[in-house]
Amino acid sequence: MSLYHEAAQFLRPTSAQTGSLQSRIFSSTSLKNAPKQVFALVIEVSKWSEVLSEVVENSRLLQHERKLSPSLAILLVHDLLLSHSGIAAPLHHPLREAVTRHRARLSAELTRARLRRGFQSCDALRAHLGGESLNKGKFQPTNPLALSSPQHWPHPRWVRVNTLLTSLDEQLQSTFADYQRIDTLRDLLRKRTNAEEKVLYIDRHIPNLIALAPQADLVDTVAYRNGLIILQDKASCFPACLLNPSLEEGPCLDACAAPGNKTTHLAAIIQNSNTSGKRGKIWACERDFSRSETLRRMVAIAGADQLVAIKAGQDFLSLDPSKPPWNQVAFLLLDPSCSGSGIVGRDNIEVITLPRDESGTPAPSKKRKRKRDATNVPATSIGEQHSPSPQRESKVATRLTALAAFQSKLLKHAFAFPRASKIAYSTCSIHAEENELVVAEVLESIAAQQGQWRLLRRHEQVAEMRDWHIRGNPDYFFQAMTGKPLDLKENADACLRCEKGTEDGTQGFFVAAFVKSTDANGTINARDETKGALISLKHIGGDEETDDEEWEGLSETY
């Protein structure tokens, strides 16, 4: 039963909770079960949590079985009613028996919950929730028109071939030798593959990037364990590709480097473009020491340790751009902490409903039963039960404002590096507050004026990025900036966006690049930055570090 007890702790909120669910599970040192197994169970139960909480409450399971906590209850009920392998516990274990003796009542309540939602079968409800099918490995849309709706597109398994150690051709002839090549990503995502069928698509935007079927598992392959292939979302490859550094101009600086996928991608791009024989240099800053260790391992296994110099525990904001070696930096990659709202699966992970506990357990200071009162409802873990309340919306808005202020501060600090010629800024957020509005704000800042910084225009971008079809939203630039409409639209067109849940197969993402202007004809209308102090990251509520991906080591997948 340890699996359920360990999973339950990640369904319960704590005041000290930081980092994404994935990072918390895979970095835990107290787990007896494989982190991969715990993570899979929590993710699957989170998708069903609203339905399961309804089942538990209406069956009054917690009132009949006082040894069960709300989180344990939904975990056990899930595996009893929805898992093809059932509850992973001995037949006569007390907690197993506490659930199985109510099987008939629980099953009836699940049927009622399904019918209330208008689904004729459990498989139809499962497909709607995005849960793992009992017919594992097959993609089955809920209706013939399902694929016309973005939220029904599955997310592929993206694999970047690490050209520091191998080549795309070598991997196609070895690791992927028995894979069938599909002509378009759309065809791969529409194809109903089982777990044994192997198909791949070679991406047309990012060199050396491969898409596999969503259920593809490569963690046991020699190529993965030896760093020849790296699991990295397509959108996460955009920043290094857009930065496209030139070795001749000077070294690079990755300001917020952990876990290291973008850092090693940047190293591969530099090596591939190096025709001079000179050794490139990437400074990789990571202020958190534990994340610095993850970065170090990632860089080493990817074979990038000859190019990357890790500055463990180094806060980017504390660097003095006027002093060596920072005064020689030519390119900066800035992927700061953000809301993470674009991460695939983030919606399901963060909104977990737990059943109300009305079991009659004594309150800490009074020997009487709890009253059923709307003001005393222990509701949720990691999110809200129902639609966001005005208070929650206000809290989200406050957090976005704080994050945007921090992101703006980082960008303005990057503008101060005297030899910098290009800066790539990215987030795994879908919110304009962290994207277009941050870009608009810094473009009109004194820092941008003094350094003559502007956006890298679309026609100036490398072909792979220039051809990307989703660009920034011009409405936000009209809202936040002064200037000619044509110029503002050009700024929006310089930004790239990715949307999750579409046939593009990406997570939600934003990226833009800044360059020093060589054709400035007028004075930038700069804001007075002395008004209002910028907030430090440590004062921002929620997770302090939110990445578009987490690296879980060499033996686990996500």
VOGU-3710 file (C-alpha; in Angstrom, 3 decimals, decimal comma):
1> mslyheaaqf> 0,000/0,000/0,000  3,000/2,314/0,153  2,319/3,408/-3,438  -1,003/4,957/-2,426  0,369/6,592/0,707  3,225/8,104/-1,300  0,915/9,313/-4,067  -1,510/10,767/-1,503  1,101/13,161/-0,129  1,376/14,813/-3,550
11> lrptsaqtgs> -2,386/15,361/-3,704  -2,358/17,324/-0,455  -1,247/20,975/-0,425  1,403/22,205/1,986  2,558/25,704/2,813  6,138/24,826/1,899  5,237/23,385/-1,511  7,501/24,679/-4,289  8,372/23,517/-7,784  6,192/21,633/-10,226
21> lqsrifssts> 4,512/18,370/-9,288  6,867/16,524/-11,592  9,999/18,025/-10,038  8,738/17,382/-6,497  8,101/13,710/-7,185  11,303/12,979/-9,098  13,473/14,901/-6,665  11,984/13,208/-3,585  14,497/11,097/-1,660  11,929/9,392/0,570
31> lknapkqvfa> 9,994/7,398/-2,039  10,092/3,611/-1,824  8,287/3,221/-5,142  9,642/4,305/-8,506  9,004/8,049/-9,047  7,736/7,205/-12,522  5,010/4,993/-11,035  3,984/7,549/-8,397  3,870/10,366/-10,970  1,772/8,310/-13,407
41> lvievskwse> -0,764/7,464/-10,689  -1,087/11,058/-9,480  -1,506/12,405/-13,005  -4,160/9,825/-13,898  -6,137/10,349/-10,685  -5,941/14,133/-11,095  -7,812/13,834/-14,399  -10,610/11,916/-12,671  -10,542/13,797/-9,364  -13,771/15,762/-9,840
51> vlsevvensr> -15,730/12,626/-10,772  -14,094/10,475/-8,093  -14,733/13,060/-5,379  -18,382/13,089/-6,357  -18,483/9,289/-6,171  -16,807/9,213/-2,752  -19,045/11,925/-1,319  -22,339/10,513/-2,631  -21,465/6,989/-1,481  -20,538/8,391/1,962
61> llqherklsp> -17,391/6,276/1,865  -15,483/8,533/4,253  -18,280/8,327/6,805  -18,308/4,525/6,678  -14,526/4,076/6,561  -12,922/6,567/8,934  -9,443/5,173/8,373  -9,461/6,616/4,842  -8,328/10,158/4,105  -9,874/12,045/1,150
71> slaillvhdl> -6,713/11,668/-0,950  -6,325/7,944/-0,183  -10,005/7,422/-0,971  -9,884/8,775/-4,519  -6,632/6,917/-5,253  -8,073/3,557/-4,119  -11,473/4,127/-5,743  -9,765/5,006/-9,003  -7,827/1,753/-9,104  -10,845/-0,267/-7,927
81> llshsgiaap> -13,194/1,029/-10,633  -11,005/2,366/-13,423  -7,634/0,593/-13,462  -7,309/-2,576/-15,532  -4,955/-4,030/-12,902  -7,058/-3,129/-9,866  -5,767/-2,078/-6,446  -2,077/-2,817/-6,009  -2,331/-4,326/-2,520  -2,716/-7,761/-0,866
91> lhhplreavt> -6,214/-9,209/-1,073  -6,960/-8,853/2,638  -5,177/-5,588/3,335  -7,415/-3,434/5,618  -7,355/-0,395/3,320  -8,152/-2,489/0,282  -11,055/-4,114/2,084  -12,242/-0,688/3,240  -12,941/0,164/-0,392  -13,838/-3,187/-1,964
101> rhrarlsael> -16,678/-3,876/0,468  -18,421/-0,799/-0,962  -17,790/-1,746/-4,614  -21,486/-1,959/-5,565  -22,361/1,434/-4,097  -19,242/3,076/-5,578  -19,889/1,562/-9,002  -23,478/2,799/-8,943  -22,379/6,327/-8,047  -19,807/6,293/-10,862
111> trarlrrgfq> -22,566/5,358/-13,299  -24,742/8,212/-12,019  -21,850/10,663/-12,298  -21,203/9,525/-15,868  -24,845/9,827/-16,922  -25,154/13,274/-15,328  -22,339/14,361/-17,641  -24,077/12,913/-20,687  -21,692/10,059/-21,524  -23,032/6,678/-22,579
121> scdalrahlg> -19,949/4,719/-21,578  -16,973/4,939/-19,274  -14,658/4,921/-22,307  -16,387/8,043/-23,670  -15,998/9,804/-20,321  -12,378/8,651/-20,151  -11,643/10,117/-23,580  -13,275/13,390/-22,557  -11,149/13,621/-19,409  -7,974/12,632/-21,239
131> geslnkgkfq> -7,445/9,591/-19,070  -5,476/6,478/-19,942  -7,635/4,085/-21,908  -8,079/0,510/-20,790  -7,368/-0,224/-24,446  -3,911/1,206/-23,806  -1,931/2,755/-26,618  -4,785/3,555/-28,992  -5,945/7,058/-29,749  -9,711/7,096/-30,117
141> ptnplalssp> -11,454/10,449/-30,568  -14,853/10,739/-28,900  -16,617/11,478/-32,190  -15,792/11,831/-35,911  -15,389/15,605/-35,536  -13,144/15,372/-32,487  -9,948/16,263/-34,310  -11,415/19,544/-35,519  -11,373/20,741/-31,918  -7,877/21,683/-30,631
151> qhwphprwvr> -8,246/20,163/-27,184  -8,577/16,684/-28,706  -5,164/16,603/-30,393  -2,781/14,346/-28,447  0,683/15,601/-27,590  3,500/13,759/-29,387  6,711/12,554/-27,787  9,373/14,963/-29,047  12,960/13,748/-29,286  15,942/15,956/-30,097
161> vntlltslde> 18,910/14,166/-31,605  21,974/15,409/-29,723  24,398/16,336/-32,481  27,161/16,866/-29,947  27,476/13,067/-29,834  25,668/11,691/-32,868  23,729/12,671/-35,995  20,172/12,349/-37,220  21,208/9,815/-39,869  23,026/7,681/-37,301
171> qlqstfadyq> 19,963/7,586/-35,064  17,601/6,825/-37,945  19,809/3,850/-38,777  20,129/2,615/-35,182  17,681/3,704/-32,478  14,874/4,326/-34,965  15,807/1,734/-37,578  12,530/-0,165/-37,197  10,318/2,939/-37,146  7,985/3,799/-40,013
181> ridtlrdllr> 8,379/7,383/-41,232  5,169/9,425/-41,444  4,970/12,331/-43,913  3,175/14,866/-41,688  2,760/15,416/-37,973  -0,997/15,558/-38,474  -0,918/12,057/-39,934  1,149/10,794/-37,003  -1,268/12,247/-34,453  -4,321/10,920/-36,289
191> krtnaeekvl> -2,840/7,475/-36,706  -4,280/4,944/-34,262  -1,165/3,219/-33,084  -0,770/0,592/-30,425  2,125/0,402/-28,012  4,099/-1,931/-30,291  3,713/0,018/-33,543  6,621/2,407/-34,145  6,173/5,553/-36,219  8,080/8,828/-36,437
201> yidrhipnli> 7,922/12,218/-38,092  10,970/14,404/-38,800  10,127/17,993/-37,911  10,350/20,626/-40,643  11,008/23,599/-38,369  13,675/22,441/-35,918  16,681/20,547/-37,308  17,352/17,122/-35,769  13,962/16,962/-34,034  11,733/13,890/-34,219
211> alapqadlvd> 8,119/13,376/-33,182  6,975/9,954/-31,984  3,573/8,639/-30,976  2,433/9,944/-27,544  2,887/6,564/-25,838  6,461/6,065/-27,089  8,862/5,209/-24,256  12,589/5,594/-24,871  14,011/5,707/-21,354  15,393/2,182/-21,558
221> tvayrnglii> 17,180/2,723/-24,864  20,962/2,946/-25,055  20,666/6,225/-26,957  18,695/7,897/-24,176  20,884/6,619/-21,371  24,035/7,770/-23,182  22,705/11,234/-24,040  22,478/10,621/-27,785  18,814/11,620/-27,748  17,127/14,139/-25,440
231> lqdkascfpa> 13,422/14,367/-24,648  12,602/18,004/-25,332  9,374/19,647/-26,459  9,434/21,281/-29,870  8,554/24,725/-28,503  11,405/24,465/-26,011  13,800/24,291/-28,976  12,702/27,699/-30,319  14,839/29,974/-28,062  18,238/28,529/-29,013
241> cllnpsleeg> 17,200/28,296/-32,653  16,036/31,925/-32,710  19,164/33,126/-30,870  21,331/31,389/-33,498  24,637/32,588/-32,004  27,774/33,262/-34,025  30,975/31,934/-32,483  33,000/34,751/-33,992  31,063/37,443/-32,103  31,701/36,088/-28,617
251> pcldacaapg> 30,482/33,748/-25,860  26,904/33,004/-24,791  25,227/33,322/-21,415  22,256/31,176/-20,388  20,837/33,244/-17,542  18,389/30,699/-16,028  19,879/27,442/-17,230  18,487/24,460/-15,257  17,522/21,778/-16,067  19,733/22,175/-19,163
261> nktthlaaii> 17,815/21,175/-22,294  18,072/24,645/-23,835  21,701/24,939/-22,704  22,728/21,712/-24,433  20,686/22,624/-27,515  22,557/25,923/-27,659  25,850/24,023/-27,383  24,856/21,760/-30,282  23,955/24,737/-32,480  27,293/26,431/-31,734
271> qnsntsgkrg> 29,279/23,274/-32,509  27,370/22,598/-35,730  28,000/26,124/-37,009  31,652/26,243/-35,970  33,853/26,403/-39,033  36,770/28,275/-37,457  38,039/25,480/-35,237  37,728/27,732/-32,183  36,060/26,333/-29,077  32,789/28,038/-28,191
281> kiwacerdfs> 31,865/29,140/-24,694  28,552/29,111/-22,867  28,199/30,444/-19,334  25,272/28,736/-17,613  23,925/30,451/-14,489  21,641/28,718/-12,008  21,029/30,348/-8,644  19,616/27,222/-6,962  22,337/24,760/-5,914  20,181/21,620/-6,179
291> rsetlrrmva> 19,023/22,599/-9,668  22,637/23,387/-10,525  23,468/19,738/-9,853  20,694/18,664/-12,235  22,156/21,060/-14,802  25,650/19,656/-14,286  24,460/16,074/-14,859  22,478/17,057/-17,940  25,423/18,916/-19,477  27,792/16,021/-18,748
301> iagadqlvai> 25,607/13,261/-20,180  24,938/15,380/-23,288  28,664/15,771/-23,898  28,490/19,557/-23,590  30,840/19,995/-20,639  33,681/21,181/-22,890  31,557/24,102/-24,088  29,470/24,896/-21,008  30,841/26,470/-17,830  28,294/26,126/-15,029
311> kagqdflsld> 28,028/28,897/-12,445  26,306/27,010/-9,612  24,374/29,198/-7,200  24,867/32,246/-9,414  21,994/34,750/-9,547  21,949/36,386/-12,976  20,842/39,700/-11,483  23,965/39,868/-9,322  26,328/39,689/-12,309  28,197/42,919/-13,070
321> pskppwnqva> 27,997/43,328/-16,873  30,957/45,716/-16,863  33,408/43,187/-15,410  35,150/40,192/-17,030  34,105/37,741/-18,274  30,584/39,161/-18,533  31,688/42,227/-20,480  32,610/39,899/-23,353  29,217/38,133/-23,589  27,651/38,523/-27,035
331> fllldpscsg> 24,485/36,396/-26,782  22,059/35,871/-23,915  19,380/33,236/-23,555  16,775/34,301/-21,005  14,098/31,771/-20,034  12,996/32,994/-16,591  10,557/31,608/-14,069  6,987/31,991/-15,269  3,454/30,813/-14,544  3,962/27,631/-16,582
341> sgivgrdnie> 0,442/27,988/-17,948  1,493/26,622/-21,337  2,808/23,298/-20,051  0,878/20,334/-21,424  -0,931/18,623/-18,565  -0,492/21,608/-16,241  -4,270/22,193/-16,147  -4,881/18,625/-15,007  -2,037/18,645/-12,510  -2,940/21,877/-10,793
351> vitlprdesg> -6,708/21,405/-10,438  -7,248/18,406/-8,213  -10,544/18,042/-6,378  -10,652/16,133/-3,114  -13,881/14,909/-1,513  -15,192/16,735/1,532  -14,255/14,967/4,728  -17,408/14,823/6,862  -16,433/11,656/8,656  -17,037/13,018/12,118
361> tpapskkrkr> -13,361/13,127/13,018  -12,999/15,284/16,148  -11,715/18,782/15,643  -8,305/19,440/17,201  -9,614/21,362/20,202  -13,221/20,260/20,633  -14,732/16,800/21,139  -17,682/17,201/18,821  -18,459/16,480/15,216  -17,736/19,029/12,558
371> krdatnvpat> -20,750/20,879/11,318  -21,492/20,886/7,645  -20,935/24,517/6,869  -20,091/26,257/3,638  -17,453/28,236/5,465  -15,648/25,093/6,617  -15,180/23,049/3,475  -11,740/21,476/3,088  -11,838/21,604/-0,629  -8,960/21,106/-2,890
381> sigeqhspsp> -5,338/20,369/-3,474  -3,261/22,470/-5,854  -6,349/24,204/-7,214  -10,034/25,048/-6,837  -12,978/22,646/-6,911  -15,176/24,666/-9,212  -14,876/27,764/-11,357  -12,234/30,203/-10,128  -13,595/32,613/-7,551  -13,023/36,374/-7,826
391> qreskvatrl> -10,518/36,014/-4,989  -8,571/33,355/-6,881  -8,675/35,369/-10,095  -7,327/38,343/-8,169  -4,547/36,182/-6,726  -3,611/34,938/-10,207  -3,588/38,504/-11,541  -1,373/39,608/-8,667  1,046/36,752/-9,305  1,187/37,505/-13,033
401> talaafqskl> 1,919/41,155/-12,272  4,754/40,138/-9,959  6,175/37,644/-12,445  6,015/40,202/-15,253  7,871/42,744/-13,121  10,583/40,193/-12,383  10,849/39,132/-16,039  11,090/42,769/-17,095  13,843/43,337/-14,557  15,847/40,422/-15,960
411> lkhafafpra> 15,501/41,699/-19,514  16,612/45,200/-18,599  19,612/43,736/-16,806  20,432/41,756/-19,957  20,330/45,005/-21,964  23,220/46,287/-19,807  25,804/43,802/-21,123  28,022/46,074/-23,235  28,986/43,624/-25,997  25,649/41,819/-26,192
421> skiaystcsi> 24,231/41,819/-29,702  21,230/39,493/-29,344  18,973/38,309/-26,515  16,364/35,538/-26,745  13,489/35,852/-24,248  11,038/32,994/-23,731  8,355/31,688/-21,383  6,200/28,579/-21,226  3,231/30,841/-20,515  0,112/31,615/-22,526
431> haeenelvva> -0,516/34,903/-20,667  0,119/38,174/-22,468  1,173/39,701/-19,131  4,356/37,608/-19,285  4,800/37,795/-23,040  3,778/40,643/-25,364  3,191/43,078/-22,497  6,644/42,412/-21,015  8,221/42,880/-24,442  6,274/46,102/-25,024
441> evlesiaaqq> 7,212/47,449/-21,597  10,949/46,863/-21,978  11,023/48,214/-25,543  9,882/51,593/-24,211  12,226/51,503/-21,216  15,248/53,712/-20,602  17,436/50,576/-20,733  16,277/49,842/-24,290  16,737/53,470/-25,299  20,260/53,674/-23,976
451> gqwrllrrhe> 21,274/50,420/-25,622  19,246/51,024/-28,814  17,560/47,642/-28,460  14,724/46,548/-30,729  13,065/43,289/-31,706  14,619/40,968/-34,265  12,173/41,410/-37,126  10,540/38,434/-38,762  12,385/38,792/-42,070  15,699/38,850/-40,146
461> qvaemrdwhi> 15,068/35,560/-38,335  16,500/32,201/-39,370  14,287/30,472/-41,904  12,956/27,906/-39,435  11,634/30,640/-37,136  10,611/33,040/-39,896  8,313/30,378/-41,327  6,509/29,665/-38,044  2,851/30,598/-38,569  1,706/31,746/-35,093
471> rgnpdyffqa> 2,985/35,200/-34,213  2,449/37,670/-31,361  -0,868/39,402/-30,784  -0,709/43,003/-32,116  -3,596/44,107/-29,869  -1,307/43,959/-26,831  1,287/46,162/-28,492  -1,397/48,706/-29,451  -2,556/48,588/-25,828  0,854/49,011/-24,226
481> mtgkpldlke> 2,974/51,071/-26,638  2,947/54,381/-28,443  4,027/54,564/-32,058  2,887/54,029/-35,609  0,423/51,147/-36,133  2,652/49,616/-38,786  5,613/49,550/-36,390  3,512/48,022/-33,612  2,248/45,289/-35,935  5,837/44,622/-36,974
491> nadaclrcek> 6,728/44,144/-33,298  3,938/41,605/-32,866  5,034/39,812/-36,025  8,553/39,546/-34,605  7,248/37,450/-31,684  6,521/33,728/-31,926  3,787/31,884/-30,070  2,984/28,201/-29,721  -0,376/26,821/-28,620  -0,942/23,595/-26,743
501> gtedgtqgff> -3,493/20,996/-27,748  -3,317/21,739/-31,482  -2,148/19,786/-34,504  1,228/21,583/-34,183  1,976/19,249/-31,263  3,574/21,906/-29,061  3,044/23,171/-25,561  2,020/26,783/-24,977  5,097/28,950/-25,449  6,331/32,442/-26,330
511> vaafvkstda> 9,683/33,623/-27,643  11,121/36,871/-28,983  14,633/38,069/-29,728  16,110/41,520/-29,145  18,970/43,011/-31,146  20,824/46,306/-31,014  19,443/48,750/-33,522  21,668/49,860/-36,380  19,105/52,102/-38,050  17,570/54,127/-35,215
521> ngtinardet> 16,109/57,341/-36,671  14,488/58,806/-33,596  14,279/58,817/-29,837  12,420/56,002/-28,111  9,615/57,162/-25,862  11,024/55,690/-22,641  9,173/55,210/-19,377  10,560/56,437/-16,074  11,803/53,222/-14,465  12,500/54,893/-11,149
531> kgalislkhi> 8,807/54,839/-10,246  7,831/51,710/-8,360  10,244/49,105/-7,129  10,527/45,880/-9,035  9,666/42,824/-7,010  12,230/40,130/-6,261  11,404/36,558/-7,222  11,415/35,434/-3,623  8,367/37,639/-2,967  6,299/36,101/-5,754
541> ggdeetddee> 3,701/33,623/-4,520  3,687/30,057/-5,796  6,461/28,075/-7,379  9,761/29,884/-7,491  11,039/27,918/-10,456  8,679/26,915/-13,246  10,205/25,365/-16,344  8,614/24,242/-19,554  10,263/20,910/-18,836  11,874/19,066/-15,989
551> weglsety> 14,770/16,656/-16,428  14,198/13,505/-14,391  17,548/11,824/-14,861  18,454/8,986/-17,135  16,088/6,246/-16,050  12,727/7,957/-15,694  10,346/9,530/-18,167  7,651/12,147/-17,770
//
